[in-house]
Amino acid sequence: MLTLHELTVGYDTPLLGPVSGSFDGSITGIMAPSGKGKTTLFKTLCGVIQPFSGSFQASAPVTMMCQHNTNFDWLTCLDNVLICDKIQHKPQKPTLAREMLSAVGLLSHQNDYPRQLSGGEQQRLSLARVLYLKPQILLMDEPLSALDESTRAAMQALVLRQHKALQNTIFLVTHSQAEAKLMCDTILTF
């Protein structure tokens, strides 16, 4: 569960908020013009920056999928998916990692490096890494923006299948009304 109490985010001045509400087991869309604080909201919820005002509580670790490429260019695609286990000194699950690569259509690239992939493939690699973690609270900042229409539809279905299985809490930033209507239980506009 993610609970926001009059949360306002920003740096020298407020950008977005105040927002209040409890979000548990749902997908909440966030829609606002560029530069209005959507990514700043996510950075605040991840603990990277302090709230401008208000507060929030998270019942589990918060995982974020950034809008831009966050892959590790010196690691293979398979190792990119497994990196969080390695960092946290957890047993790695290469079979599950390969299943995630297969789910995003990149199994044949498991031994390739991200720089060998197209922009859309790199975004799908980031998605595989995030979904491999099975996060209970997931922030997705325009996670499918680099994908063509048919691939985007397939990845939307993948996210929705995992959400149905986990009943996790997802915040989704999108500029697509159609994507918000398809994927989200509620939509917050700013």
Beta strands, then each sheet from edge to edge (+ up, - down):
strand 1: 2-10
strand 2: 14-23
strand 3: 27-31
strand 4: 53-58
strand 5: 62-65
strand 6: 137-141
strand 7: 169-173
strand 8: 186-189
sheet 1: 2+ 1- 4+
sheet 2: 5+ 6+ 7+ 3+ 8+
end
